[in-house]
Amino acid sequence: MTLFDLAATEAELERTNREIEQEDFWNDPEYAQKVMKKKKAMENTLDSYNNLVKNLKDVEELIELAEIEEDEDMADEIQSMFDTFKESLEEMRIKTLLTGKYDRCGAIVSIHAGTGGVDAMDWASMLMRMYTRWCEKKGYDVKLTDLQDDTEAGIKSATFIVEGENAYGYLKNEKGVHRLVRISPFNAAGKRQTSFAQLEVVPEIEEDLSVEIDPEDLRIDTYRSSGAGGQHVNKTDSAIRITHIPTNIVVTCQNERSQHQNKEMAMKILMSRLAELKEQEHKENLKELKGDYSMNTWGSQIRSYVFQPYTMVKDHRTGAETSNVGAVMDGDLDYFINEKLKQKE
């Protein structure tokens, strides 16, 4: 169901407000926070709808005024107002496509450098900046949990959490291989270089009772943090690496202040990855999720970014493309994200 149900949303908000007014509502702070987050999401949806109705009415009234006064000079103003209305309408329509089980959740994004040597690690760093800039434009918070630097340039891998409503719904289709073609700044001969990096996106799941992890299926290693974090992380073996043996999923975390906090965060990320994998594979039991789910294959290329000899970003799934590479690398990704979401229709 992709239609916006105004009456149902209003009724649910009214029921939620009654629940919040109960004296014992804050007895369970964790549950209360979830309800408040849900309330805010519904209020934002209704505000967006009401603003659309108001803006359309304003356009209609301005058209009537222009006709009464026979004022053709108002045409540009009317067109501008109508264009703004159409943009807001399209934005809300896209949100109605976010109907997946976890679409409203935050997102856990991991970037891995692939084939291409130093150029690939530099490319992974560029992608991290690109998605961080997109998050800033959307008003999402970004929390870095793991960063593996390269000694020469770029990053080997990074994992960060994007916190905010619908973050996973928007970013879920960005998973896959991203290819860069450019004149390599690391090649003295100035040759064109093709590099690859892979993006992994899973929902940030606060709690999923259907996912029970057997401790015997885990291998937990500690090691000394190597990324940013100051003197504290470099003096202690506080970083955590957890391997889920049946699926070979590996999660590392090193940016929290203590080993205990890193382990908690790593388990949270592992839980989210297993829950999403379980949903995709339609398996009732985690024991059925066999095989190698590590990020070591490069056959799922979704998008190409060409810097030379011409400029173009092209999504191979939708055919969407633009020559404005600079804007895309600065986080202007909505066009590509929305075109992929529209394929559901």
N, C-alpha and C positions, 0 to 999 in steps of 0.2 A: 504494500500500500504506500503510494508516494504522495497522496493528496493531503493537503493541510486541513485538518479537522478543527475548525475554530471552536465550535460548541464543546467538543470533547476536551480541548485544551483549557478552556475557561472553567469547565466543570472540575477538571483535575486540579487546577490552581486553587479553586475555592475549597476543595476537600483538603488540600495540603495546608492552606492557611488555617483551617479549623484544627488540624492536627498540631500545628505550631503553637496555637493558643492554649493547648492543654498544659496544666501546671507541671506535669512530669516529663514534658517534652525533652528538656535538656539533661535528664538523668543519664541518658546514654549519649555523650557528646559526639562520638564517632558517627552514630546513626543520624543524629541531629544535623551534623555538617553535611551529610549526603542529601538529606531532605532539603536543606537550605540551598544547596547547589542545584538541585532539581527545580526548586521554586524559582531561582534566578533565571534558569534556562527557559522556563515557561514564560516568565515575565518578559524576557528579551524577545521571544518569539511573538508574543502578543503586541509588544511595543512596535516591532518591525511591521506587523500587519496593519496596526492602527496608523502608523506613519505613512504607509502606502496608500491607505484609503484617503487620508488627509491630503497627501500630495496630488493624488488624482483629482480630487475635488477642487484643489487650488487651480490646477490646469484648466479644468472645465469652466470654472468661474472666470478665469482670465480670458478664455476664448469668447465667452458670452459678452464680456465687457468690450473686447476688441470689435466684436460684431455690432454691438449697440452703437459704439462711438465711431465705427468704420475707420479704425486706426490700424493701418497696415504696418506701422512702425513697431507694433507690439509682437510681430511674428517671431523675431529672433528670441525674445524673452520667453515666449510660449514654447518654442522649439527647445530651448535650453532646459526649461523646467521639465518638459516631457522626456528629454534624453536622460535626465537625472532619475526620473520616475522609472524609466525602463531599466536602468542599471540596478536600481534597488529591487525591482520586481524580479529580475534575473537572478540576483544574489539570493533572494528568498526561495526562488524556485529550485535553485541548486541545493539548498539546504533540505528541501523535501525529498531529495534523492538519497539522503543519508539515512537509510533505513536498516542497515546491517546491525547485527546483535551488539557489536562493540563500537559502532560509528561515533557515538557521543563521547567516548572515552578520550583520554589523553593518548599520546603516542610515544613509543620507545623506538628511537631511530638509531641504527648502527650503520656506519660507513666503513667499508673495507677497501683498501687499495688492491688493485688486481694486476693484470699484465701491463708492463710498461716501465718497470724500474722506478727510478726517482721521479720521472714524469707522472707515473700513476699515483705515487704518494703525494705529490704536489696537487694533482687533480682531486684526490680525496679531500685534501685540505680546502680546496676551492669549493667543492660541493658542500662541505660543512658550513662554510661561510654563506653560501647561497641559501641553504635551508634555514640557517639562523636568521638571516635578513628577512626571509619570508615570514618566519614566526614573529619577528618584531613588528612587521607591518600588520599582521593579524591580531596583535595584542596578546600573543601567547608567551608564557614564561618558558625559558629553556634552562634545564639543569644538566650540566655535564657530569656523567658518572664514571667515564673511563676514557683515557686518551693515551694512545701509544705513538709517541713522536718518532720521526726518523732523524738520524744524526745529520743528514745532509739537507733535506728539505721535506716539507709536508708532513703527513701522518700515515702511519701504517693502518690505524683503525681508530674509531671514536664511537662512543655511545652516549646519547643524550636523551633526556625525557622532555617531551613537549607537553606542557600542562595547559589545558583549556578545553572548553566544550567543542566537540566535533573535530578535534585535532587528528584523531585516527581516521575518521571518515574522509577527511580531505587528503591525508598523506598516504593512505593504505595502497593506492595505486602507483605510488612512486617507487615501490620496491622493484628491484631488478638491476640490470647492468646499465650504466651510463658511460657512453664512449666520448672521448675528447680527441679531436684532430687539430693540431696546431704546429707551428714552428717551435721546436723545443728550445727553451732558454738554457737547457743543460747540455745542449749539443753544440760543440764549437764549430761544427760544419754548417750549422743552421738548417739542418734537415727537418722535414716534416715528421712528426711523431704521433702515433696513435696510442692512447692510454685508456685504461678501463678502471672503473671503480664500481663496487656493488653496494646497493642500499638495501637494508633490511628494515622493515617497519612492522611492529606488532602493537596491539592495544595495551595501554596501561590499565591493567585490571586490578582493582583494589582488592577484590576477594572473589574467588571462584571455588565454591565448595565441591564442585564436580571434579576438580583436579587434586588428587592426593598423590604426593610424591613419596615414594619409598626411600628412606635414608640410605638403604643399601644400594640404590641405583645412582648414588652421587659420589663423585670423587672431588674432594675439596682440598685445594692447595693454597698456601700463603706464599707471598713473595714481596720483595721490596718495590715500592712504587717507583715508577720511572718518569711519569709525566709531571705536569705542573702541579703545584700544591705546597711549595715552600719547604723549609727544612724539616718540618714534622714528618711528612710522608717519606722522606729520604732516609730517616734514621731508624725506622721500624719496618718489620715485615707486615705491614698493615693491609696490603692489597690482597684481594681474594679472587681465586679462579675456581669456578664450580663447573664440573662436567657431568651432564646427565648421560650416563653410560648407554642406555638403550637407544637414544636418538643421536648421540654424539653432539648435542647442543652444548656449547661452551659459553659461559658468561663470566666476564671479569668486571671487577669494580675496584677503583683505587682512589676516588676523589672525596670519599667521606673522611671524617676526622679519625675514626678508629677502625680496627679490624672488625669489631662487632657490627658497626654501622655499615661497613662495606659488605659484610656477609648478609645482612638484612636486605640491603638494596639489591645484591646479586640474586638472592632468592626471589625477591619480588619480580625482577626481570625474567628469571627462569620460569616462574609461575605463569607470567603473561605469555611467554613464548610457547609453553606447552599447552596452555588453554587455547590459543589461537590455532596451533597445529592440530589439536584434537578436534576443533571445530571444522577445520578444512578437510581433515581426513575422515570425518564422521565416525570416529571410533569412540566406543563407550569406555574403553580402558586404556590407560597410558601404556600398558604392557604391549598393546597391539601396534604402537607407533615405532616401528623398526626402521632401520636404514640410517644412512648418513645425511644429517641435516646441517652439516657444517657448510660455511660459505666458500666453497672451492670450485664452483662451476660457473662458466661465463657464457652460457648459451641463451640467456634470457634478456638479451639487449633490448631495452625499451626506448632509449632516446640517444640521439647523437648531437654533439655540440661541435660545430666546425668554426674555428677561428681563422684559419688560412687554408687554401688561397682565397676563400670567400667566407662570409659570415652567415651562419644558419644554425638554428636549433630545430630539430625535427623529431616528433614523437612517432615511432614506427607502428604504434598500435592504432592511432586515430588519424594519422596524416597531418595533424596540426603542426604548423611550422611558422617561424618568424626569423627575420634577418637581424633583429635587435638583440644580439648576443649580450651586449652590455647590460641591458635592462634585466634580462633573464638571470644573469650571474649576480645581479644585485637583488634578487629575490622576487622578481616579477613572474610568478609561476601560476597564477590563477587561471590563465588561458588554457594551459596544458592540463591542469588538474580538473577544471570544469569540463573540458571536452571529453576526457576519459569518463567522468561521472555520467555525462549525457548518453554515453553508449548503453547505459542500462535501459533507456527509454526505447 
